[in-house]
Amino acid sequence: MKIAVIGTGYVGLVTGTCLAETGNEVICVDIDQEKVAQMRAGVVPIYEPHLDVLFERNIKANRLRFSTSLAEGLEHGDIIFLALPTPEGDDGSADLKYVLNVSEEIGTLINEYKVIVDKSTVPVGTADKVRDVIAKRASCDFDVVSNPEFLREGFAVDDFLKPERIIIGSSSERATKLMQKLYSPFVRSGNPIIVMDEKSAELTKYAANAFLATKITFMNEIANYCEKVGADVDQIRAGIGADSRIGKRFLFPGIGYGGSCFPKDVKALQKAGKDEAYDFKILNAVIEVNAKQKTILVPHILSYFNNDLKGKRIAIWGLAFKPETDDVREAPSIDIMRALLDKGAQLTVFDPEAMPNIKKQFGDALTYADSMYEALDNAEALVICTEWSIFRTPNYKELKQRLSHPVIFDGRNLYNVNDMESEGFTYISIGRKAIHQ
């Protein structure tokens, strides 16, 4: 099948590359000329595990190409995916200007039947808006489908190639059949393609992300309470995670959620509720708790240094909002670093992938280390913000040699508390016994 993907961010580039991998002819369109030139040269502009292999293979096979011309994309594609940004507006709502502006152009340019697919995360009713905008200008038949993505950064390729489910929101039998044909190679193991109306599909995406954000936040609340009463959140997590009604995933406490999806989507659903005179009380609490959770370690750090961080050098391990990505949008590390810098601390940071993106925000306010151990040199404490695998089994001897004080503030609960005690570290984590040496 011939596919056009408009927008080459995380969702668009993964979508286009993975659809090409199953034999489709895909053209990805982006207005960023430099980015398009980069991709034509075989350079993947984002870090996403395994994407580079598929990217290179499909470019060589001439199944994947790139353009800055929307007209070229529309002429090529029978199915047009809109994978455009929907940034958070000043009031928390999802800003649809990119989606609707491109829809206007589509209406002007198409001259034969197309299926227009909303792949971006969009508020309820967006498919209707896109349909109306295109219909005002188009002189041919077309259909608009809602097909939300459920890709986890760091696992996006696997999630696309082996989806747990595919949601197709469509009121058109013709469009539905085309979408089912397109996705049939990805569900050969029997995972469902679920067809529903467009509004339900749009809300399904928001509901899924809001529920997961709520689950994370609930465990963070439990962890914070554990610290008050002396309970161990790891044991509680195991106890409730064994309940099949609850499940084991998204129960790990820490310094809050970040990224491009959960924060924006929870706020967008909250705002959408307000627009309908409905108050999402749970989401209000989730947003409030998560904002506080991001800096939950800062009071512990201040307490250890007797509320005086001036001139204190602190090492930061992990800058991305989660491992296996270079994405720092809404990353808890940013809130922690700003709070520590405001108190006069000097920060040396390390992340396997995200340092260039952090440097765009912080510039020379931070010292950037070439390795995780180099970041520790002359530091009086280590703060862990992202659970990269390379941080999980460090050389404790080298940690103690490099740090001027054996102190770790662990925002991701990477280490066993008893091990840290026996190794001689002062160790503060989330919802577990604090070790003071």
GIDA-V42300 format. One record per run of one state. SS is the DSSP state (a for helix, b for strand, c for the rest). FROM is the first residue (numbers start at 1). LEN is the number of residues. Records with the same first field share a line. If there is no record, write none. Layout:
BEGIN
SS = FROM-LEN + FROM-LEN
END
This chain:
BEGIN
c = 1-1 + 7-3 + 22-3 + 30-3 + 41-10 + 61-3 + 68-2 + 77-2 + 83-5 + 89-5 + 95-2 + 110-4 + 119-7 + 136-6 + 147-9 + 162-3 + 170-3 + 187-5 + 197-1 + 230-3 + 242-20 + 276-5 + 294-4 + 305-8 + 318-14 + 343-3 + 351-4 + 366-1 + 369-5 + 377-4 + 385-4 + 392-4 + 403-4 + 411-6 + 424-2 + 429-6 + 436-2
b = 2-5 + 25-5 + 64-4 + 79-4 + 88-1 + 94-1 + 114-5 + 142-5 + 165-5 + 192-5 + 313-5 + 346-5 + 367-2 + 381-4 + 407-4 + 426-3 + 435-1
a = 10-12 + 33-8 + 51-10 + 70-7 + 97-13 + 126-10 + 156-6 + 173-14 + 198-32 + 233-9 + 262-14 + 281-13 + 298-7 + 332-11 + 355-11 + 374-3 + 389-3 + 396-7 + 417-7
END
